[in-house]
């Protein structure tokens, strides 16, 4: 139950047609969108955050988003074996990681 047979698609109907249509319409504006981003990037009166976002958007589309490093800590010990101090340090590290973004 709940499993697909070998060779059976999980999405036999394929991508919904509306998504393809929206992508097609959006792609008609690609050049204009890049030109708009470039205009914002070059506008010295635009807020620095807007200029930086425009720069990043152009670079992401030209070269792809840069890879992001993941930091993980793997413990061979069970959480039951860790001290309260060790558990609090792990929790604090996770909380710090979520507030950095």
HUMO-V997112 format. One record per residue. RES is the residue in three letters. SS is DSSP state (2 for helix, 1 for strand, 0 for the rest). Layout:
BEGIN
res->RES ss->SS
res->RES ss->SS
END
This chain:
BEGIN
res->UNK ss->0
res->UNK ss->0
res->UNK ss->0
res->UNK ss->0
res->UNK ss->0
res->UNK ss->0
res->UNK ss->0
res->UNK ss->0
res->UNK ss->0
res->UNK ss->0
res->UNK ss->0
res->UNK ss->0
res->UNK ss->0
res->UNK ss->0
res->UNK ss->0
res->UNK ss->0
res->UNK ss->2
res->UNK ss->2
res->UNK ss->2
res->UNK ss->2
res->UNK ss->2
res->UNK ss->2
res->UNK ss->2
res->UNK ss->2
res->UNK ss->2
res->UNK ss->2
res->UNK ss->2
res->UNK ss->0
res->UNK ss->0
res->UNK ss->2
res->UNK ss->2
res->UNK ss->2
res->UNK ss->2
res->UNK ss->2
res->UNK ss->2
res->UNK ss->2
res->UNK ss->2
res->UNK ss->2
res->UNK ss->2
res->UNK ss->2
res->UNK ss->2
res->UNK ss->2
res->UNK ss->0
res->UNK ss->0
res->UNK ss->0
res->UNK ss->0
res->UNK ss->0
res->UNK ss->2
res->UNK ss->2
res->UNK ss->2
res->UNK ss->2
res->UNK ss->2
res->UNK ss->2
res->UNK ss->2
res->UNK ss->2
res->UNK ss->2
res->UNK ss->2
res->UNK ss->2
res->UNK ss->2
res->UNK ss->2
res->UNK ss->2
res->UNK ss->2
res->UNK ss->2
res->UNK ss->0
res->UNK ss->0
res->UNK ss->0
res->UNK ss->0
res->UNK ss->0
res->UNK ss->0
res->UNK ss->0
res->UNK ss->0
res->UNK ss->0
res->UNK ss->0
res->UNK ss->0
res->UNK ss->0
res->UNK ss->0
res->UNK ss->0
res->UNK ss->0
res->UNK ss->2
res->UNK ss->2
res->UNK ss->2
res->UNK ss->0
res->UNK ss->0
res->UNK ss->2
res->UNK ss->2
res->UNK ss->2
res->UNK ss->2
res->UNK ss->2
res->UNK ss->2
res->UNK ss->2
res->UNK ss->2
res->UNK ss->2
res->UNK ss->2
res->UNK ss->2
res->UNK ss->2
res->UNK ss->2
res->UNK ss->2
res->UNK ss->2
res->UNK ss->2
res->UNK ss->0
res->UNK ss->0
END
